Amino acid sequence: MQFRKKILKVKNRSLDRAKLRYKGEVIETLPSLNFRVKLDDGRSVLCHLAGKLRLFKIKILPGDRVTVEMTPYDEKRGRIIYREK
């Protein structure tokens, strides 16, 4: 049983490293903390707010520059992890 838990932890670490980060600009706010973000490479993605930003009540408005974290599996969705100053 202990051996199986260690294998799962290693698999989760490899998935964390596979996340991609992009910079972009918020172009639209949507209900329930969702945002439409235009990335610097021209793509438009649907993003939700990360937990720490929700916890500390960081406000995101259209026009803000943000950092978006995405997985390589879904290119149309992401998570906002940082709002630039």
C-alpha positions in Angstrom: 0.0 0.0 0.0 2.8 2.4 0.8 4.5 1.7 -2.5 1.4 2.6 -4.4 1.0 6.0 -2.7 4.6 6.9 -3.6 3.9 6.1 -7.3 0.9 8.4 -7.3 2.9 11.2 -5.8 5.5 10.9 -8.5 2.9 10.9 -11.2 1.3 14.1 -9.8 4.7 15.9 -9.8 5.2 15.1 -13.4 1.8 16.6 -14.3 2.6 19.8 -12.4 5.7 20.3 -14.5 3.7 20.0 -17.7 1.8 23.2 -17.1 2.5 26.0 -19.5 2.5 29.7 -18.6 1.5 32.5 -21.0 1.0 36.2 -20.6 -2.1 38.0 -21.9 -4.7 40.7 -21.4 -8.2 40.3 -20.1 -10.7 41.3 -22.7 -14.0 40.3 -21.1 -15.4 39.4 -17.7 -17.9 36.6 -17.5 -20.2 35.3 -14.7 -18.8 33.2 -11.8 -15.2 34.5 -12.0 -14.5 33.5 -15.6 -12.6 35.7 -18.0 -11.9 35.8 -21.7 -8.1 36.4 -22.1 -6.3 37.3 -25.3 -2.8 35.8 -25.1 0.2 37.5 -26.6 0.4 35.0 -29.4 -3.1 35.9 -30.5 -5.1 33.1 -29.1 -8.3 33.7 -27.0 -8.9 31.4 -24.1 -11.5 31.1 -21.3 -9.9 31.3 -17.9 -11.0 31.0 -14.3 -9.5 32.6 -11.2 -7.0 30.6 -9.2 -7.7 29.8 -5.5 -5.2 32.2 -3.9 -6.5 35.1 -6.0 -10.0 34.3 -4.8 -8.9 33.9 -1.2 -7.2 37.3 -1.1 -10.0 38.9 -3.2 -7.8 40.2 -6.0 -9.9 42.1 -8.5 -9.4 41.5 -12.2 -10.8 44.0 -14.7 -10.8 44.2 -18.5 -7.5 45.5 -19.7 -5.4 44.0 -16.9 -2.3 42.1 -17.8 -2.3 38.6 -16.4 -0.3 35.3 -16.3 -2.3 32.3 -17.4 -1.4 28.7 -16.6 -2.6 26.0 -19.0 -2.2 22.3 -19.5 -1.0 20.9 -22.8 -4.2 18.9 -23.1 -6.8 21.7 -23.5 -5.7 24.8 -25.4 -9.0 26.7 -24.9 -9.1 26.8 -21.1 -6.7 28.2 -18.4 -6.3 29.5 -14.9 -5.3 33.1 -14.0 -2.5 32.8 -11.5 -1.1 36.3 -11.4 -2.2 39.9 -12.1 0.6 42.2 -13.2 0.9 45.6 -11.6 
